[in-house]
Amino acid sequence: MPVYEYRCADCRKKTTVVTLSVKTAVDPACMHCGGRNMAKLVSRVAVRRSEESRLESLADPASLAGLDESDPKSVARWMKKMGREMGEEAGEDFDEEVDKAMEEAASGEGAEGSGTSGDDEDV
């Protein structure tokens, strides 16, 4: 089944359309705002894998090769790789969120040291 992606010119969000055949005519509407001003996107080929297969590849110790826990860039690369393995479950903006978290950590704005972790109990 072909999967086509379109970007809405009105709300700038991506919409995915699944068809039964490549011969099926597609008249896409934005699933977010209902707009019809859609531009077809060139998407990468997606190979469907079972959840078990994806989780096995994430659990493989070799997937941690080159990960330096003390280097935010290394952790960000690994998180993005994990996001790709999780596919749609990670969300469209997963990479952006990883980049944002990395920037916050680099500038000292992250949750660490903020005192809001909830781990401290008043005795």
N, C-alpha and C positions, 0 to 999 in steps of 0.2 A: 504494500500500500504506500503510495507516494505521500510524503509530508511536505507541505509548502509553508514557508514563513513569509509574512508580510509585515511592514511597518506602517502604522497609521500616521498620516500626515497631520491629523488633528490633535491626537494626544501623544504621539511619538512612541507608543507602546507596540510591542511585537505580538502578533497573532499567528497561531499555527493552525493550518487547515489540513485535514487528512482526507484523501479521496480514495475511492475504490480502484481507480485505474488512472493511468497517465492520460488517457483519452477523455476523462471527465472534465468538462468545462468548470472553471472555478470563478465565482463572483464573490470575492471575500468581503466580509464586513468585520469591523473591529469588534472583538469580543469584550473590549473594555468600555468603549464609548458609543459603539454602533455605527461609527463613521464608515463611509465607503471610499474615501480617498486613500487607497492603499498602494504601497510600492512593494513589489516582490523583492525579497532578499535572496542573495546567494548564500546558501547555508552549507555547512560541512556535512558530509555524509555521516549518518548515525547508524551504528550497528547495534542492534538491540541485544543486550546481554541479560541473563537472569540476575536477580538480586544476589543469589548465592555466589555466582561467578564474580560479581563486582566486589562483594565483601571479602571473598577469598583473596583477590588481588590486593585489596587494602591491608589485609592481615599478613600478607607475605613480608617477612623481615627484609627482603631485598628492596621493598618499596621505601624503607627508611634509610637506604644507603645514601650518603651525602647529606643527611639531615644534621645540621648543627643547631641544637636547641638554644644556644646562646646568640645565634645570629638571626635577627628578625627577617632578613631577606630569605634565608634558607627555609625558615618556618613558613613564610608566605608562599614560597614556591611549592612546598609540600602540601599546604592547605589548598592551593589552586589545583594541584594534581588530584587531591582527594575530591574536590568539588567536581572535576571532570568525570571521575569514576562514579560519583553519585548521580551524575546526569541531572535530570530535571528536578530531582528531589532537593538539590542544593539551592535551587532558585536561579532566576535569570541574573540577578545582581550579586551573586556570591563573590565573584572576583573583585567587584567594586568594594564590597564590604571588607574583604581581606585587606585590600589596599588601604582603605580608610583606617582599619584597626592598626595596621603597620605604621601609618603616619602618626596616629595618636600615641602609639607606644614609643616611637622615635622622639616625639616632642614632649613626652612625659605626661600626657593627658589621659593615659589608659587607666583602667580600673585598679591596677596595682598601686598600693600605697594610698588609695583614696579613703580608706577606712570604712568603705561601704560594703565590704564583702559579706558581712553577716556572720563571720566565723567567730568573732569575739563575743563572749558572754559576760555580762556583768554579774559578779558573784557577790 
